[in-house]
Amino acid sequence: MIDLHTHSLFSDGALIPAELVRRFEASGYKVVAITDHVGPSNIDLIVPRIVRAAEALNGNQSVTVIPGAELTHVPPNLISSLVHRARDLGAAIVVVHGETIVEPVPPGTNRAAIEAKVDILAHPGLLSEEDARLAAENGVFLEISGRPGHAFTNGHVAKVAASVGAGLILNSDFHSPHDLLSREMAEKIADGVGLGANCLDIFLNNSRKLVNRCLSSSVGV
């Protein structure tokens, strides 16, 4: 199992990175990315701390930890520069908090994230076919979310992505221990998007592709 969208108490999560990672390890996960919420006010503070946590933990347990960041409620015109800033600070995976229907995310966020070639557009809500097609062209993975609320549009996201060949991955959007997805629950969420059998295996294979891409381009991960 792989989860590339989690939050520690560096933002709004409940656990310090060490406990977060240990819980994923105990549940049989092989890779976890810590992607705390960042914006212009805290990106320089948070990302280096996640990088240090990953450096300390990797090699000392069986799960690989990838340092990341989730740009959250950022004005769309700032997304591109902050994506570059996050990468410069050591984020190996950059996520953008997409236009979920349950929060007032600025319109245009999905497009700005895709144009900036982020790694993951999280819970993109009522994603347009045009944006999904651009995501496929730019190698941006679209998220199927395990988080209540954000998951309301999973079926729509899956349908639009499948119609244009965009890559889908499944993440928990972990904030506290009860968010951690068992294999059984992940399979149910994957089956629920309506794309047919073996969806979870397809999503996990896409996650592996992203992990390999990040590991090949990052130093110290």
C-alpha positions as CSV (number, residue, x, y, z in Angstrom):
1,M,0.0,0.0,0.0
2,I,1.1,3.6,-0.8
3,D,-0.4,6.9,0.5
4,L,0.9,10.1,-1.0
5,H,-1.3,12.6,0.7
6,T,-1.0,12.9,4.6
7,H,-0.9,15.6,7.2
8,S,1.1,15.8,10.4
9,L,0.7,18.3,13.3
10,F,3.0,20.6,11.2
11,S,-0.3,21.7,9.7
12,D,-3.7,20.4,10.8
13,G,-2.9,16.7,11.4
14,A,-3.0,15.1,14.9
15,L,0.4,13.3,14.9
16,I,4.0,14.1,14.8
17,P,5.7,12.7,11.7
18,A,7.4,9.8,13.6
19,E,4.1,8.5,14.9
20,L,2.3,9.1,11.6
21,V,5.0,7.0,9.8
22,R,4.9,4.3,12.4
23,R,1.2,3.8,12.1
24,F,1.5,3.4,8.4
25,E,4.4,1.0,8.8
26,A,2.3,-1.1,11.3
27,S,-0.5,-1.2,8.8
28,G,1.8,-2.7,6.1
29,Y,2.4,0.4,3.9
30,K,5.5,0.6,1.9
31,V,5.6,4.3,1.1
32,V,4.0,7.4,2.7
33,A,4.4,11.0,1.7
34,I,4.0,13.8,4.3
35,T,2.3,16.7,2.5
36,D,1.3,19.3,5.1
37,H,-0.7,22.3,4.1
38,V,1.4,25.3,3.0
39,G,0.9,28.7,1.5
40,P,2.9,31.9,1.2
41,S,3.0,32.4,5.0
42,N,4.5,29.1,6.1
43,I,6.1,27.3,3.2
44,D,9.6,28.2,4.3
45,L,8.9,27.0,7.8
46,I,7.1,23.7,7.1
47,V,8.8,22.1,4.1
48,P,12.3,22.0,5.6
49,R,10.9,20.4,8.7
50,I,9.2,17.7,6.7
51,V,12.5,17.1,4.8
52,R,14.4,16.7,8.1
53,A,11.8,14.3,9.4
54,A,12.1,12.2,6.2
55,E,15.9,12.2,6.4
56,A,15.8,11.0,10.0
57,L,13.2,8.3,9.5
58,N,14.3,6.8,6.2
59,G,16.5,3.8,6.7
60,N,15.2,3.3,10.3
61,Q,11.9,1.6,9.4
62,S,10.5,-0.4,6.6
63,V,8.3,2.3,5.1
64,T,9.8,4.9,2.7
65,V,9.0,8.5,3.7
66,I,8.7,11.1,1.0
67,P,8.8,14.8,1.9
68,G,6.1,16.8,0.3
69,A,3.7,19.8,0.5
70,E,0.1,20.6,-0.3
71,L,-0.5,24.1,-1.5
72,T,-3.8,25.0,0.1
73,H,-6.3,27.8,-0.7
74,V,-3.5,29.7,-2.5
75,P,-4.6,32.3,-5.1
76,P,-4.2,30.7,-8.5
77,N,-1.7,33.2,-9.7
78,L,0.7,32.3,-6.9
79,I,0.6,28.6,-7.5
80,S,3.3,28.3,-10.1
81,S,5.9,30.2,-8.1
82,L,5.0,28.3,-4.9
83,V,5.3,25.0,-6.6
84,H,8.9,26.0,-7.6
85,R,9.6,27.2,-4.1
86,A,8.4,23.9,-2.5
87,R,10.6,21.9,-4.8
88,D,13.6,24.2,-4.1
89,L,13.0,23.6,-0.4
90,G,13.1,19.8,-0.9
91,A,9.5,18.7,-1.4
92,A,9.7,15.6,-3.6
93,I,6.0,15.5,-4.1
94,V,3.9,18.7,-4.5
95,V,0.2,18.5,-4.1
96,V,-2.4,21.2,-4.8
97,H,-5.6,21.3,-2.8
98,G,-8.1,21.1,-5.6
99,E,-11.5,22.6,-6.1
100,T,-13.4,20.3,-3.7
101,I,-17.1,21.0,-3.6
102,V,-17.1,21.2,0.2
103,E,-14.7,24.1,0.6
104,P,-14.4,27.6,-1.0
105,V,-11.3,26.9,-3.0
106,P,-10.6,29.7,-5.4
107,P,-11.9,29.1,-8.9
108,G,-9.1,28.5,-11.4
109,T,-7.1,26.5,-8.8
110,N,-7.4,23.2,-10.8
111,R,-6.1,24.8,-14.0
112,A,-3.3,26.7,-12.3
113,A,-2.1,23.5,-10.6
114,I,-2.1,21.5,-13.8
115,E,-0.4,24.2,-15.7
116,A,2.3,24.3,-13.0
117,K,2.8,20.5,-13.5
118,V,2.2,19.6,-9.9
119,D,2.5,15.9,-9.0
120,I,-1.0,15.5,-7.6
121,L,-4.2,17.5,-8.0
122,A,-6.0,16.5,-4.8
123,H,-9.8,16.1,-4.7
124,P,-10.4,18.2,-7.8
125,G,-14.2,18.4,-7.4
126,L,-16.2,19.0,-10.6
127,L,-13.2,18.8,-12.8
128,S,-13.7,19.8,-16.4
129,E,-12.9,17.5,-19.3
130,E,-10.5,20.2,-20.6
131,D,-8.6,20.3,-17.4
132,A,-8.5,16.6,-17.2
133,R,-7.1,16.4,-20.7
134,L,-4.4,18.9,-19.8
135,A,-3.5,16.9,-16.7
136,A,-3.0,13.8,-18.9
137,E,-0.7,15.8,-21.2
138,N,1.3,17.3,-18.3
139,G,1.6,14.1,-16.3
140,V,-0.4,15.4,-13.4
141,F,-2.1,12.6,-11.4
142,L,-5.7,13.2,-10.3
143,E,-6.8,12.1,-6.8
144,I,-9.5,9.7,-5.8
145,S,-10.0,10.7,-2.2
146,G,-10.7,8.6,0.9
147,R,-11.7,11.7,2.9
148,P,-15.4,12.3,3.7
149,G,-16.7,15.3,1.8
150,H,-13.9,15.4,-0.8
151,A,-15.0,11.9,-1.8
152,F,-18.4,13.1,-3.0
153,T,-17.1,13.8,-6.5
154,N,-14.9,10.7,-6.8
155,G,-17.2,9.2,-9.4
156,H,-17.2,12.3,-11.5
157,V,-13.4,12.6,-11.3
158,A,-12.9,9.0,-12.3
159,K,-15.3,9.2,-15.3
160,V,-13.7,12.4,-16.7
161,A,-10.2,11.1,-16.1
162,A,-10.9,7.8,-17.8
163,S,-12.5,9.6,-20.8
164,V,-9.2,11.4,-21.6
165,G,-6.6,9.0,-20.2
166,A,-5.6,11.0,-17.2
167,G,-3.8,9.1,-14.4
168,L,-5.7,8.4,-11.1
169,I,-4.3,7.6,-7.7
170,L,-6.0,6.9,-4.4
171,N,-5.0,8.7,-1.2
172,S,-6.5,8.9,2.3
173,D,-5.8,12.6,2.9
174,F,-4.8,11.4,6.4
175,H,-5.2,13.8,9.3
176,S,-5.6,11.4,12.3
177,P,-5.4,7.6,12.9
178,H,-9.0,6.9,12.0
179,D,-8.3,8.2,8.4
180,L,-5.7,5.5,7.7
181,L,-7.1,3.2,4.9
182,S,-6.9,-0.6,5.3
183,R,-6.5,-2.5,2.1
184,E,-10.1,-3.6,2.4
185,M,-11.5,-0.1,2.7
186,A,-9.2,1.1,-0.1
187,E,-10.6,-1.6,-2.4
188,K,-14.2,-0.5,-1.5
189,I,-13.4,3.2,-2.3
190,A,-11.8,2.1,-5.6
191,D,-14.7,-0.1,-6.6
192,G,-17.1,2.7,-5.8
193,V,-15.8,4.9,-8.6
194,G,-17.4,2.6,-11.1
195,L,-14.5,2.0,-13.5
196,G,-14.6,-1.8,-13.2
197,A,-12.5,-4.5,-11.6
198,N,-9.0,-4.1,-10.3
199,C,-9.2,-0.4,-9.9
200,L,-7.1,-0.3,-6.7
201,D,-4.3,-2.2,-8.4
202,I,-4.4,0.4,-11.3
203,F,-4.3,3.3,-8.8
204,L,-1.5,1.7,-6.8
205,N,0.5,1.2,-10.0
206,N,0.1,4.9,-10.8
207,S,1.3,5.7,-7.3
208,R,4.4,3.6,-7.8
209,K,5.1,5.4,-11.1
210,L,4.9,8.7,-9.3
211,V,7.1,7.5,-6.4
212,N,9.7,6.3,-8.9
213,R,9.6,9.6,-10.7
214,C,10.0,11.5,-7.4
215,L,12.8,9.3,-6.1
216,S,14.7,9.5,-9.4
217,S,14.7,13.3,-9.3
218,S,15.3,13.9,-5.6
219,V,18.4,13.8,-3.5
220,G,18.3,12.4,0.0
221,V,14.9,10.7,-0.3
